[in-house]
Amino acid sequence: MIQINENFPKLSDSYLFSEIAKKVNRYKEANPERNIISLGIGDVTQPLAPAVVAAMHKAVEEMGEASTMRGYAPESGYLFLKEAIIRNDFHQRGISLDVDEIFVSDGAKSDTGNIGDVLDAGNTVAITDPVYPVYLDTNAMAGRAGDCHNGRWSRIEYLPAVPENGFIPRIPDRKVDMIYLCYPNNPTGTTLTREQLKHWVDYALENKSLILFDAAYEAFITQEDIPHSIYEIEGATQVAIEFRSFSKTAGFTGVRCGYTVVPKALKAFDKTGKEYALNALWNRRQSTKFNGTAYIVQRAAEAVYSPEGKKQIRQTIDYYMENARIIKEGLNALGYTSYGGVNAPYIWVQTPAGISSWEFFDKLLNEYQIVCTPGVGFGASGEGFVRMTAFGTRDNTIEAIQRMGR
């Protein structure tokens, strides 16, 4: 008799964004004449930078010639891309990394979910609340979350990030083994200063904990005191893995490329106390389960760091951040309370009093044909909020706010 992983039936029937898509599709079928504007799922709308497209074309041509054709890529990434990553994302910020500490992949979502392969199911896990669902769901799949009662998992340490604490999650008052932090934050769009992030690194050093730091939105930071990498904090290479993505930075949602940094100084232990390098374990995992990101894609990612690529991508980021300003200022003018939108492309909007997240979602869809993301889908502390994204077109962004103003 074939037996299933019994952790899977403990999950909700569908992933948050799948549920939203079903609702929107049902509305479209019933109202085919209505023009729906999506400020919900964080997909991009602007085209790839010309420098990136040119690099992809050149790589395609190389693949068509026997002398320059590539087969399987190195599972941790081509040297040309890893060197560009280190030079541009880290060395310029005073962070020293080696090429074998960089692992190129098909995106941060995959790596944040897959990292659990090298970590014991008995580890205790802390997550902010609200939280990007992948962190919670993949730990539930692995058996680290325990059982779910009324939307709360028995073995998870929830760290509320709410207006009352300025969206700064508290340091756990007990020892936890794995800590998920995403800054700039998805979904709230808020950030931690260097001093605030240092408290987490100090906690991890003291408790031999592992910080899983998702920096997918670092390119959207505008304020000086906001760290772009956790490795800007002294001691972080001993306690943190960092995940990066080209999806929102360079519009690679459909191209798929990201990378994970696993420092060689980062150690973990077995049940006897024997020490292991997580870098070596992750490399072993990747070499077994991953055949490498496509050469064409890695050449495209390399072009992100070219002089013309940097300029073109900065223009696109500025475009989205102008959308964020339009949404945030427009909502504030209409009397809504909102957060984020300054160092991140997300605006966290408080619903009118007495209206739940899903009720407000339905109201925006049915009355204004606007799609948002219900905050409660990110956790209990997200109830009473919705997330809006700045990744739409300028015209649609302006139109959405005008519709709400009517």
Secondary structure, 3 states (H helix, E strand, C coil): CCCCCCCHHHCCCCCHHHHHHHHHHHHHHHCCCCCCEECCCCCCCCCCCHHHHHHHHHHHHHHCCCCCCCCCCCCCCCHHHHHHHHHHHHHHHCCCCCHHHEEEECCHHHHHHHHHHHCCCCCCEEEEECCCHHHHHHHHHHCCCCCEECCEECCEEEEECCHHHCCCCCCCCCCCCEEEEECCCCCCCCCCCHHHHHHHHHHHHHHCCEEEEECCCHHHCCCCCCCCCHHHCCCHHHCEEEEEECCCCCCCCCCCCEEEECCCCCEEECCCCCEEEHHHHHHHHHHHHCCCCCHHHHHHHHHCCCHHHHHHHHHHHHHHHHHHHHHHHHHHHCCCCEEECCCCCEEEEECCCCCCHHHHHHHHHHHHCEECEEHHHHCHHHCCEEEEECCCCHHHHHHHHHHHHC
